[in-house]
Amino acid sequence: MSEKMPFKKSMVRLEEIVTLLERNEIELEEAIGLFEEGLQLVSSCDSQLKSFENKVEELLKTYQEEPENV
């Protein structure tokens, strides 16, 4: 997973992984691989959420400093 997936696509994939793991119908090796992929997606989503949060804070700060320009 070298490319960073868009947030929504990552969340959809996480839901797929959770569903597959909850069914408990896959081999242990595959389950471990899916679990690892899920952890990477969680980390990526967390990073993206923090980035989004920072952007919103910057926008609010800019708006509060210069409300007539928005």
GIDAPE-V279761 format. One record per helix or strand. SS is the DSSP state (H for helix, E for strand). FROM is the first residue (numbers start at 1). TO is the last residue. If there is no record, write none. Layout:
[[SS | FROM | TO] [SS | FROM | TO]]
This chain:
[[H | 7 | 23] [H | 28 | 65] [H | 67 | 69]]
